[in-house]
Amino acid sequence: MKLTVVADQGGKILSITQFGDVGDKVSGITKAGVEAGKGHSVHEVDVPRELEKTPLLDIHKGYKLDLKSKQLVKA
């Protein structure tokens, strides 16, 4: 599973999203994305198996992004 993470220069997660299914409804969105602000960066991150069922809010609150390894680490 992959997540899109916007992080500040210290690796603090500012935004976290997961590409996903909209169910049996058509979303009407043909193209969407995130844009990083000044001093922020966007990363595609592989989620460790042990976090795959963890709610995104819990990942957002409890983890940060190691900018060198591009991996989620405990905050």
Secondary structure, 3 states (H helix, E strand, C coil): CEEEEEECCCCEEEEEECCCCCCCCCCCCCCCCCCCCCCCEEEEEECCHHHCCCCHHHHHHHEEEECCCCEEEEC
